[in-house]
């Protein structure tokens, strides 16, 4: 594909700026990762709201670039070789944007891979486990009489938070400097404690470092803008 118009998704969600990155998502933790990253980098982008209530994520147009029917997804009209590039999966998108700009991911090989390991920690642990804990706290799972799944995911969330809390000793950010690891992890911390109301369940206030870490993240102007993108119209 050589232009945005070659992608069927752009027929349903037309670009406002054909030279800008096309971002398809909503203000969930995984979507916020990408909107915050784009804001931090100052890259021009068009934000398209994927409405779960309208089942947009199952539409043929969205599935054409995100076959797992999950947000977020992007199309960069100026990808490698100045050719359009479509990507899904938030972790892959963060890596791509960091490499495209040379920012928020160290060029030092050891630091780079240590940053990626924390990104994978979020992708493989924090996101799935916090999401399951939330389902058993706030969604249909809360009505189950069997409390074993509830206990399992709450305890696993507490364990993951303890790993992060220890890693943050003496640092403002996961890697010392702000990076894609923070952009991946911090939105899930807010979602767990606020949207899922799990702060008391996971002993949030008993953690040494995490509450202040989340406050630092949420105070960043780019983060505040990213949390409002795309607007819910």
Secondary structure by P-SEA (a helix, b strand, c coil): cccccccaaaaaccccccccbbbbbcccaaaaaaaaaaaaaccbbbbbbbcccccccccccccccccccccbbbbccccccccbbbbccaaaaaaaaaaaccccccccaaaaaaaaaaaaaaaccaaaaaaaaaaaccccccccccaaaaaaaaaaaaaaaaaaaaaacccccccccccaaaaacaaaaaaaacccccccccccccccccaaaaaaaaacaaaaaaaaccccc
